[in-house]
Amino acid sequence: MDYVIRGSRADEWRQVRELRLAALQDEAAGIAFLESYEDGLRHPDEFWQERAAGAAAGERVKGFIAEDVDGRWVGSVTVLVELPGDEGLFGEEPEQAQGHLVGVYLRPEARGAGLGEALFEAAVEWAFAQERPRLERVRLFVHERNGRASGLYRKCGFVPTGKQIVLTKDGGQEIEMVRGRA
């Protein structure tokens, strides 16, 4: 692979915006993301600057990107740290300290060569390296009809928990998948 996987930086908000807008135009965007391309276009620069700064901080959130030899971003994943007592991403209170992977995207030309697995490994490794709090698991949600994403997650060691929620406009089920500490 001719890619570098690393944490994103606060000054890279333009790249954050560009990759997210590309993701929102993907054929699976309707079941993979909770916002539309049009929603993404409406966000002002300040929104993207705050998003980039938050993902770069590495305290309760950490963004990871894959870039090619020309510095073009070809993939991303973000880890959110969820703690008991917090309101979880979908309104529920987490029962344990955990990571939550969101914003997963690989450009079509970067798929199928192991880059997704490498990007996930960097994110999971960061999550499990947290000491305060110590995270016992990393979770994500995948739409029941997003077989491509589900296949990647399984390759990365994630298994379904049986928990399902309805998040998307189409009424489809989002399936929780987790990976525990090795």
Number of C-alpha atoms within 10 A of each C-alpha: 10 9 19 17 20 15 21 25 20 18 12 15 20 14 17 22 20 14 21 22 17 16 24 23 14 17 9 15 17 17 21 23 21 13 13 14 17 11 11 17 12 9 11 9 12 10 14 21 17 13 17 23 20 18 23 20 15 18 12 16 19 24 26 24 28 24 18 15 10 8 10 13 20 21 26 28 23 24 27 22 22 23 18 13 12 14 12 16 12 9 8 11 14 15 12 14 19 24 29 23 23 19 17 21 25 23 14 11 8 18 14 11 10 12 20 23 17 17 22 24 15 16 27 23 11 16 28 19 12 15 8 8 15 14 20 16 18 24 21 20 23 22 23 15 15 14 11 10 19 20 11 17 22 15 13 17 15 19 18 18 12 8 11 17 14 13 16 16 9 9 10 15 18 21 20 19 22 20 20 15 11 7
